[in-house]
Amino acid sequence: MNEPGMPVEIGRIDKELGKLWEASDDTKSRASLINLVIYSEDPGSMESNTELLSSIASQHAFRAILILADPGAVTSEAKAWISAHCHLSGKGGHQICSEQITFRLDGESASALPSIVFSHLDSDLPLCFWSQAEFREPLDEQLWSWVDRLIFDSRTWVDPAAQFQLTSRICAVTETVLCDLNWTRLHPWRFAMANLFDHSAALKCLPEISSVHIECCPESSTTSLLLLGWLADRLGWKLQSLLGSHSFLTPQGREVGFETTCRGENGISSVVLSGAGFSFRLHREASSGFFHATLALPGVPETLLTLGSGRERLTDTLLAELSRGGRHPLYPRALAAISPLVPGD
Amino acid sequence: MTDSLTNPLREGLASRAMPDPCTLVIFGATGDLTHRKLVPALYNLAADGVLPPAISVVGFARRDKSDAEFRGELGEAVRKFSRQSVNDELWECFASSISYHRSAFDHFEGYESLARRLDELDAARGTRGNRLFYLAVAPDQFEVILENLRKSGLNHGAKGGWARVIVEKPFGTDLPSARHLNDLVEGAFPEADTYRIDHYLGKETAQNIMVLRFANALFEAMWNARYIDHVQITASEPLGVEGRAGYYDKSGALRDMVQNHLLQLLCLTAMEPPTGLDADAIRDEKVKVLRSLRPLEGDDVFRHVVRGQYGAGSINGKRVAAYRDEANVNPESDTETYVALQVNVDNWRWAGVPFFVRVGKRLPKGGTEIAVHFKSVPPVLFKATGEAVDDNVLVIRIQPDEGVSLRMSAKMPGSSLRIEPVKMDFHYGTSFGKATPEAYERLLLDAMSGDPTLFARRDEVEEAWKFVDAIQAAWRTRSEDLTFYSSGSWGPTEAEELIKRHGATWRRL
């Protein structure tokens, strides 16, 4: 593996970073809007995370603290590197740079995570902590209470039910904003579906929906559940279970069936909402940046629409999350609407 | 839950409300503004996903052309002027919402057929009877269009929808003409549905002035005559009159720029905190500033206002002609291409703090900024060292390179005491990498959403004209104060003297 920058002693990181900027000529400026901590326990993640940081630096300046930990390692060791991601500013010659401090924490050193984070933050800037590892007991309340935005991706979890419980507990004892990239990934879908129902004729169909069909790849089963939870919360549907089968009950007391089909290799590929005499189909090809929508409404010619969907690359999802800011009040509600359906070990 | 008006799926998707589906009717659809600004702005909004797909655009103009021809022309314009690259698939989808309605502006039947067409669009696309009329035409066309909109009933939304009108500047050429225009508009649309565009207000940094002032305790506490020495507002451009000579020669810099853009920036800089963020609360405060401007009348005009006209010179190493030698300019024209004025805001906060405003063409560098110059520290502590201490200056750059900088003094490293000015600089482009939307994007979206905050209200426009008309009136009494400056210079020397009387100099941009 290539070294992720210039090796430095951990106690000299600030000094070495200072030297880095002193040595650069006036054509480079350091920029930072946030502290972005990425914590991973996947040995192969250092390079991919460094690439990811490089690709977002031009749009969201940061001080990144990238931590690769192996708490189970026999030998305790801590190493650090510093580097910068620079890009030309719009004006040409001048370069704008974001700093990256990379740590490798093995064995006992991994327990130093909070102090590593606390001692290398760019002061006064928000702290976004992206945990790529699963949360585990005991929760470090002090660490999480310092985090402004806790980023995670529930799509990658092995035991989503247990992990959702842990994140709810973090949320209960701290002010941190839970930012599930799996929820962020749904934003274009939610946006496009909302667009479909702006038409007054379509809006009338919303309370009449009787069936939801979602197609997605096997890895996106929690993504499709969250989408279902969002629909249920927005439309006032309540989950009901009968003899092991599930459906929703509308406020008017009608039943809404749902089905998820595994298909494709890339996230959600289609959503169909239908009822008596109408259907709304939203579809996205794996490589496309667009949704194709088909609206079949009573008394209206079938309508085809093309809507921007953005890409579903991790870079785009992370950038979308960092750029949107704010809290995500609908996320816990969507989760609550489908929580009995969330798989666990 | 789901009522007939709200879409429950919209909640939580964006920090601002999605505009209602509507039909945008552009009068002057074959003109430059439509091609360069309006349709590219609409495409960008569609590409960003902030327009409802149900929106329809109808171009209204005299020339004969089909929908397909009109879409083709707009497609070329969007490819040329859009801030983001054009995706063919998305353009095709957006273009399907565009149609062309051929009619002369004074042809009443054209409005009747427009009404029928809009009803059809409401039914087919779900635009719910909401209509937004954009008058992208010369002011002399306003009257006939507004009158026909009124007579045809199009000034009211259909089936419970709304009808609004956007009016482009220039909004009048003086106070009487502005009042006349306002009366005409008011005869067709209530003030609440009238949106007078000043595109400077749509710029991100102009909107940031209020945030900078009122979201930072540091600045607002010092934003008054006790701490501020003077304020400079500059809008400079290296361009000449280009293709606008016919209009510009009748208008001049004072009416073209000061009456609207620069007085708006002055208002945002000088106003009191509004009682809320609603449109009228903000516009009330701006109007109070305009009413507090000390009138410049009679001889005061010649003491406090400098007007100039560019002569031949060079810009970026290229020779350029004098204003009077430009095509379509009267060779004996007295029109000012530069104006610098000292404005006093006679209220409690700004007593004794002059606002120096300057605008000019054929200046060495383009840029618009507001520079707040703070008072000097008492000359006691560092006087003995012989070190000069520069005053603090807070600069809000409106364009280009939008951002904010603060100049302060710092000790130079070393054993001796040497003080040098240093600059803390915030660049939008550096911190927020994504491209900021064009002003027209924001303003079109606001008008569709029914938010008039960034549009000028009737009383704002009229108060600004009142101030400017007095200067024009004094200029009409004599013309010998018109000075000349070389293209590529920073304007007439008289402007330097104007600010020097206050003990200051114009900032180097």
Interface residues (C-beta under 8 A of the other chain):
Chain A: S29 A31 L33 S58 Q59 H60 A61 S89 G90 K91 I96 H187 P188 R190 F191 A192 M193 A194 N195 L196 F197 D198 H199 S200 A201 A202 L203 K204 L206 P207 L231 R234 L235 G236 P251 G289 F290 L305 T306 L307 G308 S323 G326 H328 P329 L330
Chain B: M1 T2 S4 N7 P8 L9 R10 E11 G12 L13 S15 M18 P21 A46 A47 D48 G49 P52 P53 A54 N87 E89 L90 E92 C93 R125 G126 R128 D401 H427 G429 T430 S431 F432 G433 K434
